[in-house]
């Protein structure tokens, strides 16, 4: 039992060090429209909850926050943490302090995978620590993040790129006369058509995920529209 605990702590420590010091992937990033909102919340005592569909940029937004406001970081979308429970948060906190000393901000990605996370977030909140979390599944999106955080959190719902964000991502500059010239209008129309095509494909994919969720959850077909409205 002792050797298993020591092994788990060693693996856990290694995971924290890797995630704390580097981004999980290399890619060109843009500042999302919601970044200013959640940045302003860093001065608020409330827990910041970033919700949204899968692959809409929640993890990237959280890492961008960490780059600006340094703190502890842990990603729960990891099979090694599949049995992570509320009691393990104390172990994680001890490792954070051992490795990096005292910090005021905690960042938890895909927090819905950790049972009882609301209790730990509430304790950190009571000790005047800033907590930022992301979550994407129906459990986190369909109801408040537990009675333990009632009145103690601010929620930001993140969506896929807006058209303006897509233009920034592709470095397409829009001039005021683009709306009145053939070249400018063609440039915007080409970008807009591409945006709607990708948005349609994304919606079809999300619809498929929702249907699969309803089937697993046993939600009757006549109630599915109400469930996700």
Secondary structure as UniProt FT lines:
FT   HELIX           2..21
FT   TURN            33..34
FT   HELIX           35..40
FT   HELIX           41..43
FT   STRAND          47..52
FT   TURN            54..55
FT   HELIX           58..68
FT   STRAND          72..75
FT   HELIX           79..81
FT   TURN            82..83
FT   TURN            86..87
FT   HELIX           88..100
FT   STRAND          105..109
FT   HELIX           111..113
FT   TURN            115..116
FT   HELIX           117..126
FT   TURN            127..128
FT   STRAND          130..135
FT   HELIX           138..141
FT   HELIX           147..149
FT   TURN            150..151
FT   STRAND          153..158
FT   HELIX           163..169
FT   TURN            170..171
FT   HELIX           176..179
FT   HELIX           182..217
FT   HELIX           221..227
//
